[in-house]
Amino acid sequence: MSEAVTRTVTTPPGLLASLDPLLREWLPRQRWFAGKGRPVTGFGLVAATELLPPTAKLGLYHLLVRAHQPLLPGHGAPEQPGDCYQLLIGVREALPPRLAPALIGHVTQGPLAGRTVYEALHDTRPAELLLEALRSQARIGGLRFERDPRREIRSGLVPRLVTAEQSNSSVVYGDTFILKLLRRIVPGINPDLELPLALARAGCPRVPPPTAWLVADPEAPSGAQQPAEPYVLGVLQPFVQGATDGWELALRELAKGEDFAAEARALGRATAEVHTVLARALPTVTLGHSQLRLMVDGMTERLEAAVHAVPALRPYASGLRSAFTALDDLAAEGRTWTAQRVHGDLHLGQCLRAPTGEWSLIDFEGEPARPLAERRMPQPAVRDVAGMLRSFDYAARSVDPPQPEWAERCRAAYCSGYAEATGRDPRTDPVLLRAYETDKAVYEVLYEARHRPEWLPVPLTAVRRLASSGLT
């Protein structure tokens, strides 16, 4: 094992101010930017680290910046410090043609005046530097590059940026590792590192084990009694070579008219195995009426907000609300449920099928829009099941003509596979399953109305079913 490299760095004053006008234009265009629809009015610097000094050929800065945005669209709306984002900014005198898609802009003022800045992950050298820092367990400024000492990281692996649309950014190294860099970050223990580490320590083969990870230790605010919580910035895991994600595989089988039930059953078993290990490795709790009431209140509040934002939901509001009140009524009668750590955002795109036929689960970050504390709370495992059932529905309705029978076969097979591994079929708890599936469908309606209006009919079809047919 190589010795850790520690390096102190300084960043030039005025760096963020010089980048500010360029970032205001560039940042909102990124797929992972969460504040779409509201202008960026400025930035606050959380941390800045110089990874490569800006020589004539190449410089590299790691920035954590907080984007300031008005609370609501429109002139004169009050501003608030917004989300914190991780940026890797490359600096060159001029970009070669291969890096043209990575352009952020040309700096006209400050310490980088006259230089060109760009998204550095598109560039081989910065990506290589990140892997080498993880391999050598470097400490550069406030950045800590950590790794599992039992796992080897070979040098010289050629990086390539994953260009598919993601809520984060990923770099593959020589078909051996994949580095997921979180873009929208919050302080505290991130489940995307916490849960795969717990699963790896428990010997679960269904989740690629973390090989290394990147953490930032920001300076505590002046006068603070406690040190600032660290930020988890990225996780390096084995790359499952030749794997196909579940969404792509499902669409491929749909296009060929092939049945997907056998794969759905195997995926149900894989999900159940992960749930079983999580329940063994991490604490579980019992949810009684008071805890269920809080959960139901949250679901109801999300429904009311969605109905207010999407008029198409209004005719179904009462029927959807009944899914939540039925759960509350059951809890009031004394019914309890076991809650545990779960994936939190499970769908076909979060599953990988290896060429051997084995399924893996990835991306344990949870729904990034929800607070970190909420994403780390124990919840009934049925929440993940409901997310996957909705995903089968999405796949079946993304083709023309829609194939709802295909979705129903997959949903049944998935639940059967889950039951084979745990002895508990999720369909035997229909009230809880309906509540979680309703909550997910409401979330989907709001998301599609904001981002992909042409997809809105997909969750609205589920809304009609869930509102009118009672139990699933």
VMD Tcl script that draws the C-alpha trace (Angstrom):
set ca {
  {0.00 0.00 0.00}
  {1.41 3.38 -0.96}
  {1.88 6.03 1.68}
  {-0.68 8.79 1.98}
  {0.27 12.06 0.29}
  {-0.51 15.23 2.23}
  {-0.32 18.60 0.51}
  {-1.33 22.04 1.68}
  {-2.65 24.36 -1.00}
  {-3.67 27.96 -1.42}
  {-6.20 29.32 -3.86}
  {-5.96 32.79 -5.34}
  {-8.22 35.46 -3.83}
  {-11.05 36.52 -6.08}
  {-11.27 33.11 -7.78}
  {-15.02 32.67 -7.34}
  {-15.78 36.29 -8.24}
  {-13.92 35.84 -11.54}
  {-15.95 32.69 -12.34}
  {-19.30 34.06 -11.12}
  {-20.72 35.45 -14.42}
  {-19.79 32.28 -16.30}
  {-21.19 29.91 -13.67}
  {-24.51 31.80 -13.57}
  {-25.05 30.87 -17.21}
  {-23.50 27.40 -17.21}
  {-24.71 25.84 -13.96}
  {-28.51 26.02 -14.61}
  {-28.01 24.14 -17.90}
  {-26.56 21.07 -16.19}
  {-28.76 17.99 -15.82}
  {-27.86 17.72 -12.12}
  {-28.73 21.33 -11.22}
  {-31.70 21.19 -8.85}
  {-32.85 24.83 -8.93}
  {-34.22 24.98 -12.46}
  {-36.78 27.70 -13.15}
  {-35.16 30.20 -10.77}
  {-32.22 32.41 -11.77}
  {-28.89 32.15 -9.99}
  {-28.16 35.55 -8.46}
  {-24.76 34.78 -6.94}
  {-22.56 32.25 -5.20}
  {-21.10 31.60 -1.79}
  {-17.81 29.75 -1.52}
  {-17.94 26.74 0.83}
  {-14.45 25.46 -0.04}
  {-11.86 25.81 -2.78}
  {-8.88 23.52 -3.39}
  {-6.20 23.88 -6.04}
  {-5.47 20.40 -7.37}
  {-3.16 21.56 -10.17}
  {-1.65 25.06 -10.32}
  {-2.80 26.94 -13.44}
  {0.29 26.65 -15.62}
  {0.28 27.57 -19.28}
  {-1.04 24.10 -20.17}
  {-3.49 23.04 -17.46}
  {-4.85 24.03 -14.06}
  {-7.48 22.33 -11.91}
  {-9.66 23.61 -9.08}
  {-12.07 21.71 -6.86}
  {-14.88 23.99 -5.69}
  {-17.82 23.62 -3.35}
  {-20.14 26.52 -4.09}
  {-23.56 27.45 -2.82}
  {-25.88 28.88 -5.47}
  {-28.04 31.79 -4.32}
  {-31.53 31.82 -5.86}
  {-34.84 33.59 -5.18}
  {-37.36 31.51 -3.25}
  {-39.86 31.89 -6.08}
  {-39.52 32.83 -9.75}
  {-40.04 36.48 -10.51}
  {-38.43 39.85 -9.98}
  {-38.12 41.00 -6.42}
  {-38.58 37.58 -4.81}
  {-36.54 37.08 -1.63}
  {-33.22 35.28 -2.06}
  {-31.84 32.46 0.01}
  {-28.58 30.50 0.09}
  {-29.43 27.52 -2.10}
  {-27.96 24.12 -2.76}
  {-24.26 23.37 -2.53}
  {-22.62 21.91 -5.66}
  {-19.33 20.16 -6.31}
  {-17.45 21.56 -9.33}
  {-14.21 20.48 -10.97}
  {-12.98 23.43 -12.98}
  {-10.22 22.95 -15.55}
  {-8.17 25.93 -16.72}
  {-6.43 26.19 -20.09}
  {-5.26 28.97 -22.37}
  {-7.42 27.46 -25.11}
  {-9.50 24.30 -25.39}
  {-8.58 21.62 -27.89}
  {-11.51 20.60 -30.13}
  {-12.09 17.38 -28.19}
  {-12.99 19.44 -25.10}
  {-15.34 21.86 -26.86}
  {-18.48 20.28 -25.26}
  {-16.97 20.91 -21.81}
  {-16.62 24.69 -22.25}
  {-17.82 26.86 -19.37}
  {-16.47 30.13 -20.76}
  {-13.64 32.62 -21.13}
  {-12.62 34.50 -17.98}
  {-12.30 38.26 -18.38}
  {-11.39 39.35 -14.86}
  {-9.62 38.24 -11.70}
  {-6.77 35.75 -11.26}
  {-7.77 33.62 -14.26}
  {-8.34 36.52 -16.67}
  {-7.54 35.54 -20.24}
  {-7.92 31.81 -19.55}
  {-10.60 29.36 -20.63}
  {-12.41 27.31 -17.97}
  {-14.24 24.06 -18.56}
  {-15.84 21.00 -16.94}
  {-12.69 19.07 -16.07}
  {-14.22 15.59 -15.94}
  {-14.25 15.57 -19.75}
  {-10.44 15.76 -19.67}
  {-8.21 12.71 -19.21}
  {-5.53 14.27 -16.99}
  {-7.87 15.61 -14.25}
  {-9.75 12.31 -14.18}
  {-6.46 10.43 -13.83}
  {-5.43 12.74 -10.98}
  {-8.58 11.85 -9.01}
  {-7.90 8.12 -9.28}
  {-4.25 8.53 -8.32}
  {-5.24 10.61 -5.29}
  {-7.64 7.85 -4.19}
  {-4.98 5.18 -4.80}
  {-2.39 7.05 -2.72}
  {-4.89 8.18 -0.04}
  {-3.88 11.79 -0.61}
  {-4.89 14.73 1.54}
  {-4.97 17.97 -0.42}
  {-6.19 21.00 1.47}
  {-9.56 20.07 2.96}
  {-10.00 17.04 0.68}
  {-9.46 13.51 2.00}
  {-9.04 10.67 -0.50}
  {-9.78 7.45 1.44}
  {-9.83 3.82 0.41}
  {-10.35 0.31 1.69}
  {-6.78 -0.93 2.30}
  {-7.83 -4.46 1.38}
  {-8.67 -3.47 -2.19}
  {-6.06 -2.72 -4.81}
  {-6.29 0.22 -7.22}
  {-3.96 -0.18 -10.18}
  {-2.44 2.93 -11.69}
  {-2.64 3.72 -15.39}
  {-6.33 2.91 -15.89}
  {-7.71 5.00 -18.76}
  {-10.70 7.17 -17.73}
  {-13.81 7.96 -19.72}
  {-16.73 10.15 -18.68}
  {-20.17 8.55 -18.70}
  {-22.21 10.86 -20.94}
  {-25.67 9.44 -20.20}
  {-27.93 11.86 -18.34}
  {-27.53 11.44 -14.59}
  {-28.29 13.37 -11.43}
  {-24.55 13.08 -10.66}
  {-21.41 12.48 -12.75}
  {-19.56 9.21 -13.30}
  {-16.13 8.30 -14.69}
  {-15.22 4.73 -15.69}
  {-11.58 3.69 -15.35}
  {-10.49 0.99 -17.75}
  {-13.64 -1.13 -17.26}
  {-12.32 -1.80 -13.73}
  {-13.80 0.95 -11.55}
  {-16.51 3.57 -11.73}
  {-16.21 6.81 -9.77}
  {-19.51 8.47 -8.94}
  {-19.06 12.14 -8.04}
  {-22.02 13.63 -6.21}
  {-22.98 17.03 -7.55}
  {-25.57 18.37 -5.12}
  {-24.02 17.75 -1.74}
  {-25.00 18.14 1.90}
  {-22.97 17.69 5.08}
  {-23.28 14.42 6.96}
  {-23.14 10.69 6.36}
  {-24.30 9.97 2.82}
  {-26.25 6.72 2.40}
  {-24.59 6.19 -0.99}
  {-21.41 5.37 0.93}
  {-22.89 4.25 4.26}
  {-25.17 1.49 2.97}
  {-22.82 -0.13 0.41}
  {-20.09 -0.17 3.09}
  {-22.44 -1.89 5.55}
  {-23.52 -4.39 2.88}
  {-19.91 -5.11 1.88}
  {-18.90 -5.72 5.50}
  {-21.83 -8.13 5.84}
  {-20.74 -10.02 2.73}
  {-23.69 -9.11 0.48}
  {-22.73 -9.84 -3.15}
  {-25.65 -7.86 -4.61}
  {-24.01 -4.42 -4.25}
  {-20.57 -3.44 -5.63}
  {-18.40 -2.76 -2.55}
  {-16.89 0.72 -2.14}
  {-13.20 0.65 -2.99}
  {-12.43 4.29 -2.18}
  {-14.21 7.54 -1.43}
  {-13.64 11.29 -1.41}
  {-14.56 13.46 1.58}
  {-14.26 17.21 2.26}
  {-13.71 18.69 5.70}
  {-14.97 22.29 5.48}
  {-13.92 24.89 8.02}
  {-16.37 25.31 10.89}
  {-18.18 28.68 11.00}
  {-16.61 31.26 13.28}
  {-17.69 30.70 16.88}
  {-19.03 27.18 16.27}
  {-18.70 24.77 19.21}
  {-18.45 21.66 17.05}
  {-16.39 20.96 13.90}
  {-18.33 21.16 10.66}
  {-19.72 17.87 9.41}
  {-17.77 16.42 6.46}
  {-19.19 16.21 2.94}
  {-19.12 12.89 1.10}
  {-18.18 13.88 -2.45}
  {-17.68 10.65 -4.37}
  {-17.46 6.86 -4.22}
  {-15.27 4.51 -6.30}
  {-16.70 1.02 -6.85}
  {-15.96 -1.95 -9.10}
  {-17.34 -1.53 -12.61}
  {-19.64 -4.39 -13.60}
  {-18.25 -5.00 -17.07}
  {-20.80 -5.85 -19.73}
  {-23.72 -5.10 -17.40}
  {-27.00 -3.68 -18.66}
  {-29.16 -1.49 -16.49}
  {-32.65 -2.77 -15.83}
  {-34.40 0.06 -17.65}
  {-32.48 -0.48 -20.88}
  {-32.97 -4.23 -20.65}
  {-36.72 -3.91 -20.02}
  {-37.18 -1.55 -22.99}
  {-35.17 -3.89 -25.21}
  {-37.35 -6.86 -24.27}
  {-40.51 -4.80 -24.75}
  {-39.36 -3.76 -28.23}
  {-38.81 -7.41 -29.16}
  {-42.13 -8.47 -27.67}
  {-40.32 -10.66 -25.15}
  {-41.58 -11.48 -21.69}
  {-39.64 -10.01 -18.75}
  {-41.26 -11.97 -15.92}
  {-38.26 -14.25 -15.26}
  {-35.95 -11.23 -14.93}
  {-38.49 -9.44 -12.74}
  {-38.66 -12.49 -10.45}
  {-34.85 -12.61 -10.20}
  {-34.78 -8.89 -9.47}
  {-37.35 -9.40 -6.72}
  {-35.07 -12.00 -5.12}
  {-32.07 -9.66 -5.37}
  {-34.00 -6.82 -3.74}
  {-35.13 -9.09 -0.92}
  {-31.57 -10.30 -0.31}
  {-30.34 -6.71 0.03}
  {-33.20 -5.87 2.40}
  {-32.45 -8.95 4.51}
  {-28.77 -8.01 4.90}
  {-29.58 -4.35 5.65}
  {-32.00 -5.43 8.38}
  {-29.29 -7.63 9.87}
  {-26.44 -5.12 9.55}
  {-28.18 -1.94 10.71}
  {-30.77 -1.16 13.41}
  {-34.48 -1.72 12.81}
  {-37.38 -0.06 14.60}
  {-41.07 -0.76 15.15}
  {-43.53 1.78 13.79}
  {-46.68 2.27 15.85}
  {-49.55 4.69 15.41}
  {-47.65 7.85 16.34}
  {-44.83 7.11 13.91}
  {-47.26 6.09 11.18}
  {-49.25 9.27 11.73}
  {-46.14 11.34 10.98}
  {-45.50 9.31 7.83}
  {-49.12 9.65 6.68}
  {-49.05 13.38 7.37}
  {-46.00 13.71 5.14}
  {-47.67 11.79 2.34}
  {-50.80 13.91 2.67}
  {-48.82 17.15 2.62}
  {-47.01 16.07 -0.54}
  {-50.35 15.23 -2.14}
  {-51.83 18.63 -1.27}
  {-48.78 20.44 -2.65}
  {-48.92 18.41 -5.87}
  {-52.66 19.02 -6.31}
  {-52.02 22.75 -5.93}
  {-49.21 22.66 -8.52}
  {-50.77 20.25 -11.06}
  {-54.49 20.87 -11.74}
  {-54.80 17.50 -13.50}
  {-54.56 15.84 -10.08}
  {-57.57 17.59 -8.59}
  {-60.27 15.12 -9.71}
  {-58.39 12.29 -7.99}
  {-57.36 14.03 -4.77}
  {-60.03 12.48 -2.56}
  {-59.42 8.95 -3.81}
  {-55.66 9.32 -3.43}
  {-56.04 10.71 0.07}
  {-58.01 7.60 1.01}
  {-54.88 5.49 0.45}
  {-53.19 7.39 3.26}
  {-56.15 7.54 5.65}
  {-56.65 3.78 5.24}
  {-53.10 3.26 6.47}
  {-53.65 5.63 9.38}
  {-56.86 3.78 10.31}
  {-55.02 0.46 10.32}
  {-52.33 1.88 12.61}
  {-55.01 3.31 14.93}
  {-56.35 -0.23 15.33}
  {-52.98 -1.30 16.74}
  {-51.21 -2.59 13.64}
  {-47.42 -2.10 13.68}
  {-44.73 -2.39 11.03}
  {-40.99 -3.01 11.07}
  {-38.86 -0.25 9.56}
  {-35.26 -0.65 8.40}
  {-32.74 1.04 6.14}
  {-33.78 0.79 2.50}
  {-32.50 1.85 -0.92}
  {-34.89 4.80 -0.96}
  {-35.13 5.42 -4.73}
  {-35.36 1.97 -6.26}
  {-36.31 1.61 -9.91}
  {-35.14 -0.33 -12.96}
  {-32.41 2.20 -13.72}
  {-30.82 1.53 -10.32}
  {-30.29 -2.16 -11.10}
  {-27.57 -3.82 -13.16}
  {-27.76 -7.25 -14.79}
  {-24.35 -8.82 -15.31}
  {-23.68 -11.08 -18.33}
  {-23.90 -14.01 -15.88}
  {-27.55 -13.07 -15.21}
  {-26.90 -11.84 -11.67}
  {-28.60 -8.60 -10.58}
  {-26.91 -5.85 -8.56}
  {-28.41 -2.78 -6.91}
  {-26.60 0.57 -7.16}
  {-27.02 4.26 -6.23}
  {-28.14 4.21 -2.60}
  {-28.26 8.00 -2.34}
  {-32.08 8.04 -2.05}
  {-34.18 10.83 -3.53}
  {-31.72 13.76 -3.58}
  {-34.51 16.32 -3.18}
  {-35.35 14.97 0.27}
  {-33.38 16.01 3.38}
  {-30.45 13.77 4.27}
  {-31.87 12.97 7.72}
  {-35.09 11.75 6.09}
  {-33.17 9.63 3.56}
  {-31.31 7.93 6.44}
  {-34.43 7.10 8.45}
  {-35.55 3.46 8.76}
  {-38.64 2.82 6.63}
  {-40.78 -0.18 5.72}
  {-39.06 -2.21 3.01}
  {-42.28 -1.99 0.97}
  {-41.23 1.52 -0.01}
  {-38.56 0.08 -2.32}
  {-41.01 -2.50 -3.66}
  {-43.50 0.24 -4.55}
  {-40.79 2.14 -6.42}
  {-39.97 -0.90 -8.53}
  {-43.63 -1.62 -9.26}
  {-44.00 1.92 -10.55}
  {-40.90 1.42 -12.70}
  {-42.41 -1.60 -14.46}
  {-45.46 0.53 -15.17}
  {-43.27 3.29 -16.63}
  {-41.48 0.88 -18.94}
  {-44.73 -0.65 -20.21}
  {-46.24 2.77 -20.95}
  {-43.16 4.22 -22.61}
  {-43.78 2.12 -25.73}
  {-46.43 2.57 -28.41}
  {-48.89 1.07 -27.94}
  {-48.62 0.77 -24.14}
  {-48.48 -2.76 -22.75}
  {-50.12 -2.71 -19.31}
  {-50.41 -6.51 -19.25}
  {-46.61 -6.73 -19.51}
  {-46.34 -4.50 -16.45}
  {-48.82 -6.58 -14.49}
  {-46.91 -9.79 -15.22}
  {-43.65 -8.14 -14.12}
  {-45.20 -6.71 -10.97}
  {-46.56 -10.11 -9.98}
  {-43.30 -11.89 -10.77}
  {-41.24 -9.33 -8.84}
  {-43.39 -9.75 -5.72}
  {-43.23 -13.54 -6.07}
  {-39.44 -13.43 -6.32}
  {-39.29 -11.19 -3.27}
  {-41.44 -13.66 -1.36}
  {-39.20 -16.58 -2.38}
  {-36.23 -14.91 -0.68}
  {-37.95 -13.59 2.46}
  {-41.07 -15.68 2.92}
  {-43.12 -12.45 2.89}
  {-45.04 -11.39 -0.20}
  {-45.45 -7.58 -0.32}
  {-48.96 -8.06 -1.71}
  {-50.09 -9.49 1.63}
  {-49.80 -5.95 3.06}
  {-51.99 -4.18 0.47}
  {-52.80 -1.07 2.55}
  {-49.15 -0.18 3.10}
  {-48.21 -1.05 -0.48}
  {-51.01 1.08 -1.89}
  {-50.01 4.06 0.28}
  {-46.39 3.93 -0.86}
  {-47.28 3.40 -4.51}
  {-49.71 6.33 -4.32}
  {-47.06 8.54 -2.74}
  {-44.63 7.60 -5.53}
  {-47.19 8.24 -8.28}
  {-47.95 11.69 -6.83}
  {-44.22 12.47 -6.83}
  {-44.01 11.33 -10.46}
  {-46.90 13.57 -11.51}
  {-45.21 16.60 -9.98}
  {-41.84 15.72 -11.52}
  {-43.22 15.15 -15.02}
  {-45.34 18.31 -14.92}
  {-42.20 20.32 -14.14}
  {-39.61 18.59 -16.30}
  {-41.21 16.30 -18.94}
  {-44.84 17.28 -19.56}
  {-45.07 14.79 -22.43}
  {-44.62 11.97 -19.87}
  {-47.41 13.19 -17.58}
  {-49.97 10.65 -18.88}
  {-47.84 7.79 -17.52}
  {-48.20 8.55 -13.79}
  {-51.71 9.94 -14.31}
  {-52.81 6.50 -15.52}
  {-51.57 5.04 -12.22}
  {-53.23 7.87 -10.32}
  {-56.59 6.97 -11.83}
  {-56.13 3.32 -10.88}
  {-54.96 4.05 -7.35}
  {-57.68 6.62 -6.71}
  {-60.61 4.63 -8.07}
  {-59.88 0.96 -7.49}
  {-59.04 1.07 -3.80}
  {-56.47 -1.54 -2.93}
  {-53.97 -2.73 -5.50}
}
mol new
graphics top color blue
foreach p $ca { graphics top sphere $p radius 0.5 }
foreach p [lrange $ca 0 end-1] q [lrange $ca 1 end] { graphics top cylinder $p $q radius 0.2 }
display resetview
